[in-house]
């Protein structure tokens, strides 16, 4: 989730329109100040009047534009405790406008303005401070109606910065900001509605929220709306409409949109089929390092669509994507090496790329790697083991590959220790490398560890660690992990039996396509009490 940024310049903050109105009202005061050259200032003028004079000097409305003179009047108003003047003076010190740049002075005045209740200053301290400061000042600014702060506070709560179980509260703050028309908040609300995070899942409402943000030019919202239209999720399937929104985001430079627009041209979905134009958009996305675009360029070169067939070019594009750990590219590159499709056959290279794709959950790739392994020479196996070890260990220098430290590399190194491929069998080292892969967020490693700790197979039986890794995989919305957590809660294994918890996990797993979870829900719901059902629905919002 990306949070919108607040004020960056004087009179360019969320309250800038009101301040410009005050500047217009200050014309008479400003003209008087210019004529009398008040030095020292007339004691009869108060902080608000000093501020209004400062605005005339800053904007050039009613006085000749003069940032130095503006800073003096802001200082006079700030010294009288006017929070909005303190905020603008803080910005001047921060940016070196009308005064010498002074970060310490800037921070001092930001703090004074925030303590005096200025919502913009409070937001500034929230986005520049620690998590604790962000929560403190973000909440104060949000409570005054600052939509930027409301979005920030919502994100912090969703991230668990305010404690556990605050997702619904975070979603409410983001909804509040979205209802005020803030495009970033509308986009973020769409994400929450689509994922069912802090709110009940509602793809139709997500599409509405994305559209509102997209119509304001929020690029990622345009792309997300296009993806819903492509899938017919929450809206009617509309390939032509999707292509329009992909196009808007693509023209704005969003790499994923450029790639997806290319796919529309490639397949002729919602647009006239045009492989050459598809390749042109793939190249734009690939220039930004988009691995899926590199994959599609590999496929185009391999088949000759969009140009001549060029297996060497296909291999090069597949390699670029494979080195970014894209499993589809790794598998297709492995197939080229395995079959010698237009390039020299290389079983060792095929094994490497099949193994990496398999590490990310592609069972067919794992089977292909296992089929090749017995036919590799001892030297080839040892060479592969050295490569995986060098890439897995960040402390080993001298390697040029870009997969260094990748979770998939570490996962397969664990497999090699388990299977005695290139080194003596060592279950302890296998478990350590599997843990390191899981800690990097590799879901397949997290699930494998969870089952090992749960069953005591290849690791000591440890219910706490089993739950830890199941929850980690569930946080990535892995349907197997979600279903397993539901099954554990239903049967009272490891944890106490809890129908509401089971309902929560089965519902999430079913929304991710698990038929087992749908079947489990159909059996569970009839035996749940009304209280169980209500509690389960509440848990879904967390």
Residue pairs with C-beta under 8 A, 6 or more apart in sequence:
1 155
1 158
1 188
1 191
2 184
2 187
2 188
2 220
3 148
3 151
3 152
3 155
3 184
3 188
4 148
4 151
4 182
4 183
4 184
4 185
5 127
5 148
6 13
6 14
6 120
6 123
6 124
6 127
6 146
6 148
6 149
7 13
7 14
7 16
7 91
7 120
7 123
7 124
9 91
9 95
10 58
10 88
10 91
10 92
10 97
11 19
11 20
11 23
11 55
11 58
11 59
11 88
13 19
13 87
13 120
14 119
14 120
14 123
14 146
14 147
14 148
15 84
15 119
15 120
19 55
19 84
20 59
22 51
22 52
22 55
23 52
23 55
23 56
23 58
23 59
23 61
23 62
24 61
25 52
26 49
26 52
26 53
26 55
26 56
26 62
27 56
27 61
27 62
28 62
29 45
29 49
29 52
29 53
29 56
29 62
30 52
30 53
30 56
30 57
30 61
30 62
30 63
31 62
31 63
33 53
33 56
33 63
33 73
34 63
34 64
36 42
38 45
41 50
41 76
45 53
46 80
47 76
47 77
47 78
47 80
47 81
47 82
47 85
48 77
48 82
50 73
50 74
50 76
50 77
50 80
50 82
50 85
51 73
51 74
51 77
51 82
51 84
51 85
53 63
53 73
54 70
54 71
54 72
54 73
54 74
54 76
54 77
54 85
54 88
55 61
55 70
56 62
56 63
57 63
57 64
57 65
57 66
57 67
57 69
57 70
57 73
58 65
58 67
58 70
58 74
58 88
58 98
59 65
63 69
66 98
67 92
67 97
67 98
68 98
68 99
69 98
70 92
70 98
71 89
71 92
71 97
71 98
71 99
74 85
74 88
74 89
74 92
75 89
77 85
78 85
78 86
78 89
78 109
78 112
81 116
82 116
83 112
83 113
83 116
83 117
83 118
83 121
84 113
84 118
84 120
86 109
86 110
86 112
86 113
86 116
86 118
86 121
87 109
87 110
87 113
87 118
87 120
87 121
87 124
89 109
90 105
90 106
90 107
90 108
90 109
90 110
90 113
90 121
90 124
91 97
91 106
92 98
92 99
93 99
93 101
93 102
93 103
93 105
93 106
93 109
94 101
94 103
94 106
95 101
99 105
110 121
110 124
110 125
111 121
111 125
113 120
113 121
114 121
114 122
114 124
114 125
114 137
114 140
117 144
119 140
119 141
119 144
119 145
119 146
119 149
120 141
120 146
122 137
122 138
122 140
122 141
122 144
122 146
122 149
123 137
123 138
123 141
123 146
123 148
123 149
123 152
125 133
125 137
126 133
126 134
126 135
126 136
126 137
126 138
126 141
126 149
126 152
126 153
127 134
127 152
129 137
131 156
131 161
134 152
134 156
134 161
135 153
135 156
135 161
135 162
137 149
138 149
138 152
138 153
138 156
139 149
139 153
141 148
141 149
142 149
142 150
142 152
142 153
142 173
145 180
147 176
147 177
147 180
147 181
147 182
147 185
148 177
148 182
150 173
150 174
150 176
150 177
150 180
150 185
151 173
151 174
151 177
151 182
151 184
151 185
151 188
153 170
153 173
154 170
154 171
154 172
154 173
154 174
154 177
154 185
154 188
155 170
155 174
155 188
156 162
156 170
157 166
157 167
157 169
157 170
157 173
158 166
158 167
158 170
158 171
158 174
158 192
158 197
158 198
159 170
160 166
162 169
162 170
165 542
167 197
167 198
167 541
167 542
168 198
168 199
168 541
168 542
169 198
170 198
171 189
171 192
171 197
171 198
171 199
171 541
172 198
174 185
174 188
174 189
174 192
175 185
175 189
175 199
177 185
178 185
178 186
178 188
178 189
178 209
178 212
181 212
181 216
183 212
183 213
183 216
183 217
183 218
183 221
184 213
184 218
186 209
186 210
186 212
186 213
186 216
186 218
186 221
187 209
187 210
187 213
187 218
187 220
187 221
187 224
189 206
189 209
190 206
190 207
190 209
190 210
190 213
190 221
190 224
190 225
191 197
191 206
191 224
192 198
192 199
193 199
193 201
193 202
193 203
193 205
193 206
193 209
194 201
194 203
194 206
194 224
194 228
194 233
194 234
195 201
195 477
196 202
196 508
196 511
196 540
198 541
198 542
199 541
200 537
200 540
200 541
201 511
202 234
203 228
203 233
203 234
203 235
204 234
204 235
205 234
206 224
206 228
206 234
207 225
207 228
207 229
207 233
207 234
207 235
209 221
210 221
210 222
210 224
210 225
210 228
211 221
211 225
212 221
213 221
213 222
214 221
214 222
214 225
214 245
214 248
217 252
219 248
219 249
219 252
219 253
219 254
219 257
220 249
220 254
222 245
222 246
222 248
222 249
222 252
222 254
222 257
223 245
223 246
223 249
223 254
223 256
223 257
223 260
225 245
226 241
226 242
226 243
226 244
226 245
226 246
226 249
226 257
226 260
227 233
227 242
227 260
228 234
228 235
229 235
229 237
229 238
229 239
229 241
229 242
229 245
230 237
230 239
230 242
230 260
230 269
231 237
232 238
238 270
239 264
239 269
239 270
240 270
240 271
241 270
242 264
242 269
242 270
243 261
243 264
243 269
243 270
243 271
246 257
246 260
246 261
246 264
247 257
247 261
248 257
249 256
249 257
250 257
250 258
250 260
250 261
250 281
250 284
253 288
255 284
255 285
255 288
255 289
255 290
255 293
256 285
256 290
256 292
258 281
258 282
258 284
258 285
258 288
258 290
258 293
259 281
259 282
259 285
259 290
259 292
259 293
259 296
261 281
262 277
262 278
262 279
262 280
262 281
262 282
262 285
262 293
262 296
263 269
263 278
263 296
264 270
264 271
264 278
265 271
265 272
265 273
265 274
265 275
265 277
265 278
265 281
266 273
266 275
266 278
266 296
266 300
266 305
266 306
267 273
268 274
275 300
275 305
275 306
275 307
276 306
276 307
278 296
278 300
278 305
278 306
279 297
279 300
279 306
279 307
282 293
282 296
282 297
282 300
283 293
283 297
284 293
285 292
285 293
286 293
286 294
286 297
286 317
286 320
289 324
291 320
291 321
291 324
291 325
291 326
291 329
292 321
292 326
294 317
294 318
294 320
294 321
294 324
294 326
294 329
295 317
295 318
295 321
295 326
295 328
295 329
295 332
297 317
298 314
298 315
298 316
298 317
298 318
298 321
298 329
298 332
298 333
299 305
299 314
299 332
300 306
300 307
301 307
301 309
301 310
301 311
301 313
301 314
301 317
302 309
302 311
302 314
302 332
302 336
302 341
302 342
303 309
304 310
309 342
311 336
311 341
311 342
311 343
312 342
312 343
314 336
314 342
315 333
315 336
315 342
315 343
318 329
318 332
318 333
318 336
319 329
319 333
320 329
321 328
321 329
322 329
322 330
322 333
322 353
322 356
323 401
323 402
323 403
324 402
325 356
325 360
325 403
325 406
325 407
325 408
327 356
327 357
327 360
327 361
327 362
327 365
327 408
328 357
330 353
330 354
330 356
330 357
330 365
331 353
331 354
331 357
331 362
331 364
331 365
333 353
334 349
334 350
334 351
334 352
334 353
334 354
334 357
334 365
334 368
334 369
335 341
335 350
336 342
336 343
337 343
337 345
337 346
337 347
337 349
337 350
337 353
338 345
338 347
338 350
338 354
338 368
338 372
339 345
340 346
347 372
347 375
347 376
347 380
348 376
348 380
348 383
348 384
350 368
350 372
351 369
351 372
351 373
351 376
351 384
352 384
352 387
354 365
354 366
354 368
354 369
354 372
355 365
355 366
355 369
355 412
355 415
356 403
356 406
356 408
356 409
356 412
357 365
358 365
358 366
358 367
358 368
358 369
358 412
359 407
359 408
359 409
359 411
359 412
359 415
359 437
359 442
359 444
359 445
360 408
360 442
360 444
361 443
361 444
373 381
373 419
373 421
376 384
381 421
381 422
382 422
384 416
384 421
384 422
385 413
385 416
385 421
385 422
385 423
386 422
387 401
388 409
388 412
388 413
388 416
388 422
389 396
389 413
390 396
390 398
390 399
391 399
391 401
391 403
391 404
391 405
391 406
391 409
392 405
392 409
392 410
392 413
392 433
392 436
394 404
394 405
403 409
405 440
406 440
407 436
407 437
407 438
407 440
407 441
407 442
407 445
408 437
408 442
410 433
410 434
410 436
410 437
410 440
410 442
410 445
411 433
411 434
411 437
411 442
411 444
411 445
413 433
414 429
414 430
414 431
414 432
414 433
414 434
414 437
414 445
415 421
415 430
416 422
416 423
417 423
417 425
417 426
417 427
417 429
417 430
417 433
418 425
418 427
418 430
418 458
419 425
427 458
430 458
431 452
431 458
431 459
434 445
434 448
434 449
434 452
435 445
435 449
437 445
438 445
438 446
438 448
438 449
438 469
438 472
441 472
441 476
443 473
443 476
443 478
443 481
446 469
446 470
446 472
446 473
446 476
446 478
446 481
447 469
447 470
447 473
447 478
447 480
447 481
449 459
449 465
449 469
450 465
450 466
450 467
450 468
450 469
450 470
450 473
450 481
450 484
451 457
451 466
452 458
452 459
453 459
453 460
453 461
453 462
453 463
453 465
453 466
453 469
454 461
454 463
454 466
454 494
455 461
459 465
463 494
466 494
467 494
467 495
470 481
470 484
470 485
470 488
471 481
471 485
472 481
473 480
473 481
474 481
474 482
474 485
474 505
474 508
477 508
477 512
478 512
479 509
479 512
479 513
479 514
479 517
480 514
482 505
482 506
482 508
482 509
482 512
482 514
482 517
483 505
483 506
483 509
483 514
483 516
483 517
483 520
485 501
485 505
486 501
486 502
486 503
486 504
486 505
486 506
486 509
486 517
486 520
487 493
487 502
487 520
488 494
488 495
489 495
489 497
489 498
489 499
489 501
489 502
489 505
490 497
490 499
490 502
490 506
490 520
490 524
491 497
492 498
495 501
499 524
499 527
499 528
499 529
499 532
499 536
500 528
500 532
500 533
500 535
500 536
500 539
501 536
501 539
502 520
502 524
502 536
503 521
503 524
503 525
503 528
503 532
503 533
503 536
503 539
504 536
504 539
504 540
505 517
506 517
506 520
506 521
506 524
507 517
507 521
507 536
507 540
508 517
508 540
509 516
509 517
510 517
510 518
510 521
525 533
528 536
